Amino acid sequence: MAAFDTTRPVYGAAPVAGQVRGYFSQLVAQVVAWNDARVTRNALLSLTDRELDDIGLSRADIEDVAQNR
């Protein structure tokens, strides 16, 4: 019967896996942020000038609002 010791850490593979996971999660976060900005921009662009004025914005403010600046 074979026994495997599963309590020892595997040295060398963990940092690489962490870097790949970090890169992937950062990539996903950037795509989510881009999509949120796109949806916000499109929603604000669909409003009339009067509606934008009612919420205290102008067409020049849309990009700043979409990028959360």
DSSP file (Angstrom, degrees, kcal/mol; ACC not computed):
  #  RESIDUE AA STRUCTURE BP1 BP2  ACC     N-H-->O    O-->H-N    N-H-->O    O-->H-N    TCO  KAPPA ALPHA  PHI   PSI    X-CA   Y-CA   Z-CA
    1    1 A M              0   0    0      0, 0.0     2,-0.3     0, 0.0     0, 0.0   0.000 360.0 360.0 360.0 134.0    0.0    0.0    0.0
    2    2 A A        -     0   0    0      2,-0.0     2,-0.4     0, 0.0     0, 0.0  -0.710 360.0-161.2 -97.0 145.4    1.4    3.4   -1.0
    3    3 A A        -     0   0    0     -2,-0.3     2,-0.5     2,-0.0     0, 0.0  -0.984   2.4-156.1-126.6 137.6    1.1    6.5    1.2
    4    4 A F        -     0   0    0     -2,-0.4     2,-0.9     2,-0.0    -2,-0.0  -0.937  14.7-136.7-115.0 133.8    1.5   10.1    0.1
    5    5 A D        +     0   0    0     -2,-0.5     3,-0.4     1,-0.1    -2,-0.0  -0.793  27.8 171.7 -88.5 107.2    2.5   12.9    2.4
    6    6 A T        +     0   0    0     -2,-0.9    -1,-0.1     1,-0.2    -2,-0.0   0.312  61.5  78.2 -99.9   7.6    0.1   15.7    1.4
    7    7 A T  S    S+     0   0    0      2,-0.1    -1,-0.2     0, 0.0    -2,-0.0   0.612  72.5  91.5 -92.2 -11.6    1.1   18.1    4.2
    8    8 A R  S    S-     0   0    0     -3,-0.4     2,-0.1     1,-0.1     0, 0.0  -0.651  77.9-123.1 -84.8 136.9    4.3   19.3    2.7
    9    9 A P        -     0   0    0      0, 0.0     2,-0.8     0, 0.0    -2,-0.1  -0.470  20.0-121.7 -73.8 150.6    4.2   22.4    0.5
   10   10 A V     >  -     0   0    0     -2,-0.1     4,-0.9     2,-0.0     3,-0.3  -0.843  29.6-147.0 -93.4 111.0    5.4   22.2   -3.1
   11   11 A Y  T  4 S+     0   0    0     -2,-0.8    -3,-0.0     1,-0.2     0, 0.0  -0.577  73.9  20.3 -82.3 139.2    8.2   24.7   -3.4
   12   12 A G  T  > S+     0   0    0     -2,-0.3     4,-0.6     1,-0.1    -1,-0.2  -0.155 112.6  66.7 101.8 -38.6    8.7   26.5   -6.7
   13   13 A A  H  > S+     0   0    0     -3,-0.3     4,-2.4     2,-0.1     5,-0.2   0.821  88.7  65.0 -85.5 -31.6    5.2   25.9   -8.2
   14   14 A A  H  X S+     0   0    0     -4,-0.9     4,-2.6     1,-0.2     5,-0.2   0.911  99.8  49.0 -63.1 -46.0    3.2   28.0   -5.8
   15   15 A P  H  > S+     0   0    0      0, 0.0     4,-2.1     0, 0.0    -1,-0.2   0.900 112.9  48.4 -62.4 -37.3    4.7   31.4   -6.8
   16   16 A V  H  X S+     0   0    0     -4,-0.6     4,-2.4     2,-0.2    -2,-0.2   0.926 112.0  48.5 -67.1 -43.0    4.2   30.7  -10.5
   17   17 A A  H  X S+     0   0    0     -4,-2.4     4,-2.6     1,-0.2    -1,-0.2   0.894 111.4  51.2 -63.4 -38.8    0.6   29.7   -9.9
   18   18 A G  H  X S+     0   0    0     -4,-2.6     4,-2.5    -5,-0.2    -1,-0.2   0.880 109.8  49.4 -65.3 -37.9    0.0   32.8   -7.8
   19   19 A Q  H  X S+     0   0    0     -4,-2.1     4,-2.6     2,-0.2    -2,-0.2   0.909 112.2  47.5 -67.6 -41.9    1.5   35.0  -10.5
   20   20 A V  H  X S+     0   0    0     -4,-2.4     4,-2.6     2,-0.2    -2,-0.2   0.924 114.0  47.3 -64.8 -43.8   -0.7   33.4  -13.2
   21   21 A R  H  X S+     0   0    0     -4,-2.6     4,-2.6     1,-0.2    -2,-0.2   0.905 113.0  49.4 -64.2 -41.1   -3.8   33.7  -11.0
   22   22 A G  H  X S+     0   0    0     -4,-2.5     4,-2.1     2,-0.2    -2,-0.2   0.903 112.1  47.6 -64.5 -41.7   -2.9   37.3  -10.2
   23   23 A Y  H  X S+     0   0    0     -4,-2.6     4,-2.3     2,-0.2    -2,-0.2   0.923 113.5  48.0 -64.1 -44.2   -2.5   38.1  -13.9
   24   24 A F  H  X S+     0   0    0     -4,-2.6     4,-2.4     1,-0.2    -2,-0.2   0.918 112.5  47.4 -65.1 -43.6   -5.7   36.4  -14.8
   25   25 A S  H  X S+     0   0    0     -4,-2.6     4,-2.2     1,-0.2    -1,-0.2   0.866 112.0  51.2 -67.6 -34.2   -7.7   38.1  -12.1
   26   26 A Q  H  X S+     0   0    0     -4,-2.1     4,-2.0    -5,-0.2    -1,-0.2   0.894 110.1  49.8 -67.0 -39.4   -6.2   41.5  -13.0
   27   27 A L  H  X S+     0   0    0     -4,-2.3     4,-2.0     2,-0.2    -2,-0.2   0.920 111.4  48.1 -64.0 -44.3   -7.1   40.9  -16.7
   28   28 A V  H  X S+     0   0    0     -4,-2.4     4,-2.5     1,-0.2    -2,-0.2   0.908 110.3  52.4 -63.1 -41.8  -10.7   40.0  -15.7
   29   29 A A  H  X S+     0   0    0     -4,-2.2     4,-2.4     1,-0.2    -1,-0.2   0.884 108.9  50.1 -62.4 -38.7  -10.9   43.1  -13.5
   30   30 A Q  H  X S+     0   0    0     -4,-2.0     4,-2.4     2,-0.2    -1,-0.2   0.896 110.8  48.7 -67.2 -39.4   -9.8   45.3  -16.4
   31   31 A V  H  X S+     0   0    0     -4,-2.0     4,-2.4     2,-0.2    -2,-0.2   0.908 112.1  49.1 -66.4 -41.3  -12.4   43.8  -18.7
   32   32 A V  H  X S+     0   0    0     -4,-2.5     4,-2.5     2,-0.2    -2,-0.2   0.919 112.1  48.3 -63.5 -43.7  -15.1   44.3  -16.1
   33   33 A A  H  X S+     0   0    0     -4,-2.4     4,-2.3     2,-0.2    -2,-0.2   0.902 111.5  50.3 -64.1 -41.2  -14.1   47.9  -15.6
   34   34 A W  H  X S+     0   0    0     -4,-2.4     4,-2.2     1,-0.2    -1,-0.2   0.920 112.0  47.4 -62.3 -43.4  -14.0   48.6  -19.3
   35   35 A N  H  X S+     0   0    0     -4,-2.4     4,-2.6     2,-0.2     5,-0.2   0.898 110.2  52.0 -67.7 -39.9  -17.5   47.1  -19.8
   36   36 A D  H  X S+     0   0    0     -4,-2.5     4,-2.4     1,-0.2    -1,-0.2   0.920 111.4  47.6 -60.6 -43.4  -18.9   49.1  -16.8
   37   37 A A  H  X S+     0   0    0     -4,-2.3     4,-2.7     2,-0.2    -2,-0.2   0.890 111.6  51.0 -64.5 -39.1  -17.5   52.3  -18.4
   38   38 A R  H  X S+     0   0    0     -4,-2.2     4,-2.5     2,-0.2    -2,-0.2   0.922 111.3  46.6 -64.2 -45.3  -19.0   51.3  -21.8
   39   39 A V  H  X S+     0   0    0     -4,-2.6     4,-2.2     2,-0.2    -2,-0.2   0.913 114.4  47.6 -64.3 -43.4  -22.4   50.7  -20.4
   40   40 A T  H  X S+     0   0    0     -4,-2.4     4,-2.5    -5,-0.2     5,-0.2   0.929 112.1  49.9 -62.5 -46.0  -22.4   53.9  -18.4
   41   41 A R  H  X S+     0   0    0     -4,-2.7     4,-2.5     1,-0.2    -2,-0.2   0.927 112.0  47.4 -59.2 -46.7  -21.2   55.9  -21.4
   42   42 A N  H  X S+     0   0    0     -4,-2.5     4,-1.2     1,-0.2    -1,-0.2   0.883 111.5  50.9 -64.7 -38.5  -23.9   54.5  -23.6
   43   43 A A  H  < S+     0   0    0     -4,-2.2     4,-0.4     1,-0.2     3,-0.3   0.926 113.5  44.4 -65.4 -43.6  -26.6   55.1  -21.0
   44   44 A L  H >< S+     0   0    0     -4,-2.5     3,-1.1     1,-0.2    -2,-0.2   0.873 109.9  55.3 -69.6 -36.1  -25.6   58.7  -20.6
   45   45 A L  H 3< S+     0   0    0     -4,-2.5    -1,-0.2     1,-0.2    -2,-0.2   0.767 101.1  59.9 -67.2 -23.6  -25.2   59.3  -24.3
   46   46 A S  T 3< S+     0   0    0     -4,-1.2    -1,-0.2    -3,-0.3    -2,-0.2   0.632  89.3  92.6 -79.4 -12.3  -28.8   58.1  -24.8
   47   47 A L  S <  S-     0   0    0     -3,-1.1     2,-0.1    -4,-0.4    -3,-0.0  -0.466  79.4-117.2 -79.6 153.3  -30.1   60.9  -22.6
   48   48 A T     >  -     0   0    0     -2,-0.1     4,-2.4     1,-0.1     5,-0.2  -0.370  29.2-105.6 -79.9 167.5  -31.2   64.3  -24.0
   49   49 A D  H  > S+     0   0    0      1,-0.2     4,-2.3     2,-0.2     5,-0.1   0.869 122.8  53.6 -61.1 -36.3  -29.4   67.5  -23.1
   50   50 A R  H  > S+     0   0    0      2,-0.2     4,-1.9     1,-0.2    -1,-0.2   0.920 109.1  47.4 -65.2 -44.2  -32.4   68.4  -20.9
   51   51 A E  H  > S+     0   0    0      2,-0.2     4,-1.1     1,-0.2    -2,-0.2   0.890 111.8  50.4 -65.9 -39.0  -32.2   65.1  -19.0
   52   52 A L  H  <>S+     0   0    0     -4,-2.4     5,-3.0     1,-0.2     3,-0.5   0.909 109.4  51.3 -63.9 -41.3  -28.4   65.5  -18.5
   53   53 A D  H ><5S+     0   0    0     -4,-2.3     3,-1.2     1,-0.2    -2,-0.2   0.863 103.6  59.4 -63.9 -35.2  -29.0   69.0  -17.2
   54   54 A D  H 3<5S+     0   0    0     -4,-1.9    -1,-0.2     1,-0.3    -2,-0.2   0.827 109.5  42.5 -62.9 -31.6  -31.5   67.6  -14.7
   55   55 A I  T 3<5S-     0   0    0     -4,-1.1    -1,-0.3    -3,-0.5    -2,-0.2   0.311 123.1-104.8 -99.2   9.1  -28.9   65.4  -13.2
   56   56 A G  T < 5S+     0   0    0     -3,-1.2     2,-0.3     1,-0.3    -3,-0.2   0.782  80.8 115.4  80.6  28.3  -26.2   68.1  -13.3
   57   57 A L      < -     0   0    0     -5,-3.0     2,-0.3    -6,-0.1    -1,-0.3  -0.850  45.2-157.3-125.0 162.0  -24.2   66.9  -16.2
   58   58 A S    >>  -     0   0    0     -2,-0.3     3,-1.4    -3,-0.1     4,-0.6  -0.826  41.5 -98.9-125.5 171.5  -23.3   68.1  -19.7
   59   59 A R  G >4 S+     0   0    0     -2,-0.3     3,-0.9     1,-0.3     4,-0.4   0.827 122.6  60.8 -60.2 -30.5  -22.2   66.1  -22.7
   60   60 A A  G 34 S+     0   0    0      1,-0.2     4,-0.4     2,-0.1    -1,-0.3   0.732 100.7  55.2 -69.1 -21.7  -18.6   67.1  -21.9
   61   61 A D  G <> S+     0   0    0     -3,-1.4     4,-2.4     1,-0.2    -1,-0.2   0.602  83.0  87.8 -85.6 -12.5  -18.8   65.3  -18.5
   62   62 A I  H <X S+     0   0    0     -3,-0.9     4,-2.7    -4,-0.6     5,-0.2   0.899  87.2  47.7 -60.2 -46.1  -19.9   61.9  -19.8
   63   63 A E  H  > S+     0   0    0     -4,-0.4     4,-1.8    -3,-0.2    -1,-0.2   0.905 112.6  49.7 -63.8 -40.8  -16.3   60.6  -20.4
   64   64 A D  H  4>S+     0   0    0     -4,-0.4     5,-2.8     2,-0.2    -1,-0.2   0.907 112.8  46.8 -63.6 -41.5  -15.2   61.7  -16.9
   65   65 A V  H ><5S+     0   0    0     -4,-2.4     3,-1.3     1,-0.2    -2,-0.2   0.913 110.9  52.3 -66.2 -42.3  -18.2   60.1  -15.3
   66   66 A A  H 3<5S+     0   0    0     -4,-2.7    -1,-0.2     1,-0.3    -2,-0.2   0.839 113.1  44.2 -63.9 -32.9  -17.8   56.8  -17.3
   67   67 A Q  T 3<5S-     0   0    0     -4,-1.8    -1,-0.3    -5,-0.2    -2,-0.2   0.349 112.0-120.7 -93.8   6.2  -14.2   56.6  -16.2
   68   68 A N  T < 5       0   0    0     -3,-1.3    -3,-0.2    -4,-0.2    -2,-0.1   0.863 360.0 360.0  58.4  40.3  -15.0   57.5  -12.5
   69   69 A R      <       0   0    0     -5,-2.8    -4,-0.2    -6,-0.1    -1,-0.1   0.432 360.0 360.0 -93.3 360.0  -12.8   60.5  -12.5
